[in-house]
Amino acid sequence: MKRTVALAFAAVLFMAGCTKKETPTEVKASAPAPKIEVTAGVAEVRKVERIVNITGSLAPEETTNVSTEVSGRVDKVYADFGSYVKKGQLLAELQKTEIAFNLERGRANLAQAMARIGLTPNQTGVRPETTPAIRQAEAQMQDARSKYESARKLVATGDIAKERFEEIEKAYQARQAAFDGMRDDLRVQLANIEALRADVGILEKRLRDTRIVAPFDGQISERMAAPGQYIKENSPYFTIVKNYPLRLRADIPETAVMAVRPGTELNFTTDAIPGATFKAVVREINPSLDPRSRSLQAEARLTSNDSRLKPGMFVQVQLVAAHAVDAVMVPKEALFQVAGLTKIFTIRDGKAVEHRISPGVELDGLVEAGASSVQPGDLVVTSSLPMLVTGAELAVKNRPAKKG
C-alpha cells in the first residue's frame, strides 16, 4: 500500500515537470493593424441659395355652378361632362311656351295703355304733355272761361241776374277741375305704362333665362340636369371649371415668410410628371398667419399653361429663402448613409474622425455638410467608407490641394 502511493506521487511530479517545460518564457508583441487606403477630397466654402421645401396644391382659376333664375322642365341639353365650352355658348334650354305667352299678353297690355294716350308701342321714349281728352277738356274750359268773363261784366252793369252769373261761374269752375283731372289722369297713365313696360322687361328676361349659357371659357366637370327633368329656380345645371391660368396655393412656414412677397418666383414639381419643373409667380398673400399652423397662405399664378397640370394636383414647392449664403460643402462621394443617418469622415493626424451631418444644397458635385463641425480646408474621405470608424489609421493615396 505504501509503495502504491509513492508511485502515484512520482507520476504527478513527472507530469507537472513536463507541463512547465511547454510554457513559453515570454509573450511576443502583437503586430500593428494595417492602414486603410483611402482617397480624399477637400471641404470648401461656396455661395448657395437657401432653399425651403414646402407643399402646395393646384387650384382652378375659376369654378362656378351654372344655374338660372326661372324654374321649368329641361327641353334640350347641348353639353355634357368633360365638354370644353366658350363664353356665351348655349348649354341647355328650358321649355318656354308659358313664359312666351305671358310675354305676349304683357306686350298687348302695354300697347293698349299707350294707345289710350295716343302712342304706338314703338314710341318708347315719348312722354306726351297732352292727349285728345285733355285737349277736349281744355277747349271746354276755355269756352266756360269766356262765358264767365262776359257774365262778370254783365252782372256788374245789371244786364244779367246774379243767379245766372253764379251758374256760369260754377260751370267754369267745373270745366277747370275737369281739365286738371285729365292732366292728372295722364300722369297716372304714364306711370302705369312704365309699370307695364317693366313687367314686359321682366318677362323678356325670364324668356332669356330659359337659355343657359357658359359664363366663361372652361370645361364642364359635372352635369346635374337631363332632358325632361323639372328644375327649380337657382338650381345648378352644370359645374364649369376654368383651368388656365392655374393657381398654386401653398402654406409658407413662419421662418420663411419674409422671403415671400408679390412677384416672388416659385419653382415646383409634382410626382404626377416626373422630371419636370414648373414656375409660378406669387400674386396674393394672406395678411395674417394661421394661428394653428403658424404658416402664411400664398397664392401664385403659373407663368405658362401646361395641359399636363390639373387642378387638385399635389406639388412640391422650392422657395429661395436667402441668396448668396456661405456654406461648407464636401464631395458627394464623401457621404455615407447607414440606418437613416448620414456620415462623413475627416482626416486628422492620419486618423479617421466621424461626423454626422444633415445634407443640404447640392452644387457641382458637392453637398452642403449642414449641422456639423467640418471646417473649410478639412480633408474628407471619399472611398472605403464602410470600413471606417473613428480612430482608424488611414493611408491617403492622393493629396488634394486645400482650399480656403
Backbone torsions as a table, in degrees:
resi	resn	phi	psi	omega
1	MET	NA	-46.3	178.2
2	LYS	-62.5	-36.5	-179.3
3	ARG	-66.9	-38.8	-179.5
4	THR	-64.3	-41.7	178.3
5	VAL	-63.4	-39.5	-179.4
6	ALA	-64.9	-40.3	-180.0
7	LEU	-65.7	-41.2	179.2
8	ALA	-64.0	-41.1	178.8
9	PHE	-62.0	-40.8	179.3
10	ALA	-64.4	-37.7	-179.7
11	ALA	-65.5	-42.0	179.1
12	VAL	-61.4	-42.1	179.1
13	LEU	-63.4	-34.2	-178.5
14	PHE	-68.1	-44.1	-179.8
15	MET	-65.9	-39.8	178.3
16	ALA	-62.5	-36.7	179.3
17	GLY	-67.6	-38.1	179.0
18	CYS	-65.4	-42.7	-178.6
19	THR	-62.9	-39.7	-179.1
20	LYS	-64.7	-30.6	-179.7
21	LYS	-72.2	-30.4	-177.0
22	GLU	-78.1	-18.3	-178.6
23	THR	-75.0	125.5	-179.7
24	PRO	-66.3	149.9	-177.0
25	THR	-77.2	-20.1	-180.0
26	GLU	-153.2	150.9	-179.5
27	VAL	-89.8	133.3	179.2
28	LYS	-78.0	145.1	178.4
29	ALA	-67.5	137.9	-179.5
30	SER	-70.7	147.3	-178.1
31	ALA	-73.8	142.5	178.8
32	PRO	-65.9	144.6	178.9
33	ALA	-66.9	142.0	-178.8
34	PRO	-70.3	150.3	177.3
35	LYS	-75.3	147.7	179.0
36	ILE	-90.3	122.9	179.4
37	GLU	-77.5	129.8	-178.2
38	VAL	-139.6	164.3	168.2
39	THR	-107.9	161.1	-174.2
40	ALA	-137.3	155.4	171.7
41	GLY	-126.7	-176.4	-175.6
42	VAL	-123.0	132.2	172.4
43	ALA	-72.7	135.5	-177.8
44	GLU	-141.2	164.6	-179.7
45	VAL	-97.5	131.4	175.6
46	ARG	-130.0	152.2	173.6
47	LYS	-83.7	123.9	-177.2
48	VAL	-131.9	165.6	172.0
49	GLU	-95.7	134.5	179.2
50	ARG	-84.6	114.3	-174.6
51	ILE	-101.9	134.9	172.9
52	VAL	-113.0	123.0	179.4
53	ASN	-93.0	122.9	-180.0
54	ILE	-131.2	166.3	179.6
55	THR	-108.2	155.5	178.9
56	GLY	-157.0	-173.2	179.2
57	SER	-147.5	157.3	179.4
58	LEU	-95.9	140.0	-179.9
59	ALA	-131.1	151.6	179.2
60	PRO	-70.9	159.0	176.5
61	GLU	-63.7	-44.3	178.6
62	GLU	-145.0	146.9	171.9
63	THR	-139.7	130.8	-179.0
64	THR	-147.1	150.2	170.9
65	ASN	-94.6	120.3	-179.1
66	VAL	-85.4	124.9	-179.7
67	SER	-138.3	-179.0	177.9
68	THR	-136.0	158.5	-176.6
69	GLU	-89.9	4.4	177.8
70	VAL	-119.9	153.6	176.1
71	SER	-100.8	158.0	179.8
72	GLY	166.2	-179.7	-179.8
73	ARG	-96.1	133.5	-178.4
74	VAL	-66.2	126.8	-179.4
75	ASP	-95.2	-52.4	-177.8
76	LYS	-140.1	147.4	176.1
77	VAL	-125.8	127.9	-174.6
78	TYR	-110.1	-5.1	-178.1
79	ALA	-136.1	159.7	-177.2
80	ASP	-142.1	178.3	178.8
81	PHE	-53.7	129.4	178.3
82	GLY	89.0	-8.1	-177.3
83	SER	-70.0	140.2	171.4
84	TYR	-88.2	132.2	-176.6
85	VAL	-129.0	155.6	177.3
86	LYS	-106.7	156.2	178.2
87	LYS	-58.0	130.0	-179.9
88	GLY	86.2	-4.2	-179.4
89	GLN	-69.8	137.1	179.9
90	LEU	-72.3	125.4	-177.9
91	LEU	-104.6	-37.9	-178.9
92	ALA	-161.6	162.6	177.6
93	GLU	-133.9	144.5	173.0
94	LEU	-97.3	159.5	172.0
95	GLN	-65.2	131.2	-170.6
96	LYS	-123.6	13.8	-176.1
97	THR	-59.3	-49.4	-176.6
98	GLU	-63.5	-44.6	180.0
99	ILE	-64.5	-38.6	179.8
100	ALA	-64.3	-41.2	177.2
101	PHE	-63.1	-43.4	178.2
102	ASN	-61.9	-36.1	178.4
103	LEU	-66.3	-42.9	179.0
104	GLU	-63.1	-40.8	177.6
105	ARG	-63.9	-40.9	178.2
106	GLY	-64.0	-40.0	178.0
107	ARG	-66.0	-37.2	178.3
108	ALA	-65.7	-42.2	177.7
109	ASN	-62.1	-39.4	178.8
110	LEU	-65.3	-43.6	180.0
111	ALA	-63.5	-38.3	178.7
112	GLN	-63.8	-43.8	-179.8
113	ALA	-65.9	-37.2	179.1
114	MET	-70.3	-34.1	179.6
115	ALA	-65.1	-30.1	-179.9
116	ARG	-62.6	-26.2	-179.4
117	ILE	-110.2	14.8	172.9
118	GLY	82.9	24.7	179.8
119	LEU	-114.0	155.4	173.7
120	THR	-101.3	161.2	-179.7
121	PRO	-58.9	-22.7	-179.1
122	ASN	-78.3	-16.0	-178.1
123	GLN	-88.1	68.4	-173.5
124	THR	-75.2	-29.1	-175.8
125	GLY	-101.1	9.4	-175.7
126	VAL	-93.5	132.1	174.4
127	ARG	-123.2	94.2	-175.2
128	PRO	-67.6	145.3	176.2
129	GLU	-87.2	-16.0	-178.1
130	THR	-147.0	164.2	177.2
131	THR	-137.3	167.9	176.5
132	PRO	-55.4	-39.8	-179.9
133	ALA	-65.5	-39.2	179.5
134	ILE	-66.6	-41.5	-179.6
135	ARG	-65.4	-37.5	177.1
136	GLN	-64.8	-44.0	179.1
137	ALA	-64.3	-35.8	179.7
138	GLU	-67.7	-40.9	179.0
139	ALA	-64.3	-42.6	178.3
140	GLN	-63.8	-38.2	178.8
141	MET	-66.1	-40.8	-179.9
142	GLN	-64.3	-39.6	178.1
143	ASP	-64.1	-43.0	179.5
144	ALA	-66.2	-34.5	178.4
145	ARG	-66.8	-40.5	-179.4
146	SER	-63.1	-42.1	178.7
147	LYS	-66.5	-35.9	179.5
148	TYR	-65.6	-43.3	-179.1
149	GLU	-63.4	-40.8	179.8
150	SER	-66.7	-43.7	-179.0
151	ALA	-65.1	-32.9	179.7
152	ARG	-65.0	-35.3	179.2
153	LYS	-73.5	-39.0	-177.4
154	LEU	-71.7	-35.9	-179.8
155	VAL	-68.8	-26.3	179.4
156	ALA	-71.6	-29.8	-180.0
157	THR	-93.6	-5.5	178.0
158	GLY	85.0	14.4	-178.4
159	ASP	-78.3	-23.3	174.9
160	ILE	-129.0	158.8	-179.1
161	ALA	-75.3	153.0	179.1
162	LYS	-61.9	-35.0	-179.7
163	GLU	-63.5	-39.5	178.8
164	ARG	-64.7	-40.2	179.1
165	PHE	-61.8	-41.7	-179.3
166	GLU	-65.4	-33.9	176.2
167	GLU	-64.9	-44.7	179.5
168	ILE	-63.5	-39.3	-179.7
169	GLU	-64.2	-42.8	179.8
170	LYS	-65.9	-36.9	177.5
171	ALA	-63.0	-40.1	178.2
172	TYR	-63.8	-45.3	-179.7
173	GLN	-62.9	-36.8	178.6
174	ALA	-65.9	-41.0	178.5
175	ARG	-66.2	-37.2	178.3
176	GLN	-66.1	-41.7	178.4
177	ALA	-64.7	-38.3	178.4
178	ALA	-64.4	-39.2	178.1
179	PHE	-63.8	-46.3	178.0
180	ASP	-62.0	-37.9	178.7
181	GLY	-64.6	-37.4	179.0
182	MET	-67.0	-37.0	177.4
183	ARG	-67.2	-39.7	175.7
184	ASP	-63.0	-39.1	179.3
185	ASP	-63.3	-33.8	177.1
186	LEU	-62.8	-43.4	178.9
187	ARG	-63.2	-37.8	178.0
188	VAL	-64.9	-42.7	-179.2
189	GLN	-66.6	-37.2	177.1
190	LEU	-64.0	-41.0	177.6
191	ALA	-64.9	-38.7	178.7
192	ASN	-65.2	-37.6	177.7
193	ILE	-63.7	-41.7	178.2
194	GLU	-62.1	-39.8	178.3
195	ALA	-64.8	-42.6	178.7
196	LEU	-66.0	-37.7	178.0
197	ARG	-64.5	-39.0	176.8
198	ALA	-64.1	-40.0	177.4
199	ASP	-61.1	-42.4	178.1
200	VAL	-62.9	-40.6	178.2
201	GLY	-61.4	-41.3	178.8
202	ILE	-63.9	-42.0	179.5
203	LEU	-67.0	-35.8	175.9
204	GLU	-64.2	-39.8	177.1
205	LYS	-65.6	-42.4	178.8
206	ARG	-61.5	-35.9	177.4
207	LEU	-66.8	-40.8	177.0
208	ARG	-65.2	-34.6	-178.0
209	ASP	-68.8	-11.2	174.4
210	THR	-73.0	-11.2	175.5
211	ARG	-103.1	119.4	-178.4
212	ILE	-98.6	121.3	-176.3
213	VAL	-121.9	159.5	-179.9
214	ALA	-75.4	132.1	-179.6
215	PRO	-78.7	-19.1	178.5
216	PHE	-160.5	169.4	175.6
217	ASP	-66.4	137.2	179.3
218	GLY	177.9	-161.8	-178.3
219	GLN	-131.9	138.3	-179.0
220	ILE	-78.2	121.3	179.1
221	SER	-98.3	-15.3	179.3
222	GLU	-159.7	139.1	175.0
223	ARG	-119.1	125.6	-174.8
224	MET	-112.2	8.1	-177.2
225	ALA	-133.0	151.8	179.0
226	ALA	-136.8	154.0	178.5
227	PRO	-55.0	135.4	-179.1
228	GLY	90.6	-12.7	-179.0
229	GLN	-79.9	137.8	177.7
230	TYR	-89.2	127.0	-176.2
231	ILE	-118.3	132.2	176.2
232	LYS	-79.7	160.9	-180.0
233	GLU	-61.7	144.1	-179.9
234	ASN	65.6	13.9	173.7
235	SER	-83.1	139.6	-178.6
236	PRO	-70.6	139.2	176.7
237	TYR	-103.4	-44.8	-178.1
238	PHE	-138.2	155.4	167.0
239	THR	-112.0	122.8	-177.8
240	ILE	-114.1	134.0	-179.4
241	VAL	-116.9	130.0	173.9
242	LYS	-100.0	105.8	-171.8
243	ASN	-79.7	-26.0	-172.3
244	TYR	-127.8	136.3	-1.3
245	PRO	-76.8	139.9	179.4
246	LEU	-70.8	153.1	174.1
247	ARG	-104.0	142.4	174.0
248	LEU	-112.7	121.5	179.0
249	ARG	-112.7	130.0	-177.7
250	ALA	-142.3	149.9	176.6
251	ASP	-99.9	114.4	-177.2
252	ILE	-87.3	126.0	178.5
253	PRO	-64.2	154.9	-175.7
254	GLU	-56.4	-34.6	-177.2
255	THR	-69.8	-14.8	-176.0
256	ALA	-118.2	8.4	-174.9
257	VAL	-65.7	-28.3	-179.1
258	MET	-70.9	-14.4	-179.5
259	ALA	-89.2	-3.1	-175.9
260	VAL	-115.8	130.9	175.6
261	ARG	-154.3	163.3	176.7
262	PRO	-54.5	128.8	-176.6
263	GLY	102.3	-11.8	177.5
264	THR	-65.9	133.3	-179.9
265	GLU	-91.7	136.3	179.7
266	LEU	-118.7	140.0	170.3
267	ASN	-105.0	141.5	179.5
268	PHE	-147.2	156.6	177.6
269	THR	-130.0	167.7	175.9
270	THR	-144.0	142.7	179.5
271	ASP	-65.1	-20.7	-179.7
272	ALA	-70.8	-22.2	-180.0
273	ILE	-130.5	80.2	-175.6
274	PRO	-60.8	141.5	175.4
275	GLY	81.4	-3.4	-178.2
276	ALA	-104.8	139.2	177.2
277	THR	-118.6	136.7	-178.0
278	PHE	-123.2	162.7	-177.2
279	LYS	-123.9	149.0	175.6
280	ALA	-146.3	155.3	-179.4
281	VAL	-119.5	130.5	-178.6
282	VAL	-65.6	131.7	178.6
283	ARG	-115.5	-41.6	-178.1
284	GLU	-130.0	148.0	178.2
285	ILE	-134.8	134.8	176.6
286	ASN	-63.5	134.5	-176.9
287	PRO	-71.0	-13.4	-178.3
288	SER	-137.8	155.1	179.5
289	LEU	-80.4	152.6	173.3
290	ASP	-70.3	120.2	-176.0
291	PRO	-65.5	-19.3	-179.1
292	ARG	-87.1	-47.7	-177.4
293	SER	-93.8	-9.2	-177.2
294	ARG	55.4	43.5	179.5
295	SER	-130.0	162.7	-176.8
296	LEU	-118.3	125.6	-179.5
297	GLN	-83.7	129.8	177.5
298	ALA	-123.8	149.3	178.8
299	GLU	-126.1	131.2	-178.3
300	ALA	-123.5	160.3	175.2
301	ARG	-111.3	138.3	177.3
302	LEU	-66.5	140.7	-177.5
303	THR	-76.8	-19.2	177.9
304	SER	-148.6	151.9	179.7
305	ASN	-83.8	137.3	177.0
306	ASP	-137.9	116.6	-175.2
307	SER	-64.9	-14.0	178.6
308	ARG	-74.7	-23.8	-179.8
309	LEU	-84.5	134.7	-177.2
310	LYS	-127.5	148.9	174.9
311	PRO	-58.6	141.6	-179.6
312	GLY	94.5	-9.6	179.9
313	MET	-66.2	142.3	175.4
314	PHE	-88.3	131.3	-175.4
315	VAL	-129.9	157.6	174.6
316	GLN	-110.5	123.7	-173.9
317	VAL	-106.9	134.0	174.6
318	GLN	-105.5	114.7	-178.7
319	LEU	-108.0	125.4	177.3
320	VAL	-79.6	105.9	-177.5
321	ALA	-85.5	-24.9	-179.7
322	ALA	-155.5	148.3	-179.0
323	HIS	-112.3	151.2	173.4
324	ALA	51.3	52.9	177.3
325	VAL	-95.8	134.9	176.8
326	ASP	-70.5	129.5	179.2
327	ALA	-137.3	137.2	175.2
328	VAL	-81.8	123.3	-174.7
329	MET	-125.2	148.1	-179.4
330	VAL	-127.1	159.7	176.6
331	PRO	-58.8	143.2	-178.4
332	LYS	-60.3	-29.1	-179.5
333	GLU	-68.4	-14.0	-177.3
334	ALA	-81.4	-9.0	-177.3
335	LEU	-82.3	133.7	178.3
336	PHE	-128.5	116.4	-176.3
337	GLN	-107.0	130.3	179.6
338	VAL	-153.1	132.7	176.2
339	ALA	54.8	37.5	178.1
340	GLY	80.7	2.9	179.5
341	LEU	-109.7	151.0	175.1
342	THR	-115.5	127.3	-176.7
343	LYS	-125.9	157.7	165.8
344	ILE	-137.1	161.1	178.7
345	PHE	-123.7	127.3	172.6
346	THR	-98.6	165.0	-179.8
347	ILE	-112.0	118.3	176.8
348	ARG	-133.6	122.0	-177.8
349	ASP	56.1	37.8	176.0
350	GLY	76.8	7.5	-178.1
351	LYS	-123.1	156.0	-179.3
352	ALA	-81.9	138.8	175.4
353	VAL	-127.0	122.4	-176.8
354	GLU	-82.5	141.1	175.1
355	HIS	-135.4	132.0	172.0
356	ARG	-93.5	132.6	-175.3
357	ILE	-128.9	165.1	169.8
358	SER	-113.4	102.3	-174.9
359	PRO	-57.0	138.4	179.7
360	GLY	-116.1	-126.8	-175.0
361	VAL	-69.6	141.5	172.6
362	GLU	-103.9	136.1	-176.9
363	LEU	-155.3	119.0	175.4
364	ASP	51.7	46.0	178.3
365	GLY	79.2	4.4	178.0
366	LEU	-110.7	153.1	179.1
367	VAL	-127.9	136.2	178.5
368	GLU	-67.1	127.9	178.8
369	ALA	-91.5	74.2	-176.0
370	GLY	-73.6	153.1	176.4
371	ALA	54.4	44.6	178.0
372	SER	-138.8	171.0	179.8
373	SER	-96.9	12.7	179.8
374	VAL	-66.9	134.8	-178.1
375	GLN	-111.9	153.3	176.1
376	PRO	-56.9	136.1	-179.0
377	GLY	94.0	-12.5	178.0
378	ASP	-66.3	143.2	172.9
379	LEU	-82.7	131.8	178.9
380	VAL	-121.3	141.2	-177.4
381	VAL	-75.4	136.6	-178.5
382	THR	-120.7	7.7	178.0
383	SER	-148.9	165.3	177.7
384	SER	56.6	30.9	-174.7
385	LEU	-62.8	-39.0	-178.8
386	PRO	-63.5	-17.8	-177.2
387	MET	-88.8	-5.5	-169.0
388	LEU	-95.7	147.2	168.3
389	VAL	-140.9	162.7	177.7
390	THR	-60.2	130.2	178.7
391	GLY	96.1	-7.0	179.8
392	ALA	-65.0	136.7	177.4
393	GLU	-73.8	134.0	-175.9
394	LEU	-121.3	146.5	172.4
395	ALA	-120.5	107.0	-176.0
396	VAL	-81.7	121.2	-177.0
397	LYS	-79.8	-24.0	177.4
398	ASN	-124.0	161.9	179.7
399	ARG	-128.3	83.9	-178.7
400	PRO	-67.7	147.2	178.7
401	ALA	-72.3	135.2	179.8
402	LYS	-76.0	143.2	178.9
403	LYS	-118.3	141.7	179.5
404	GLY	-75.1	NA	NA
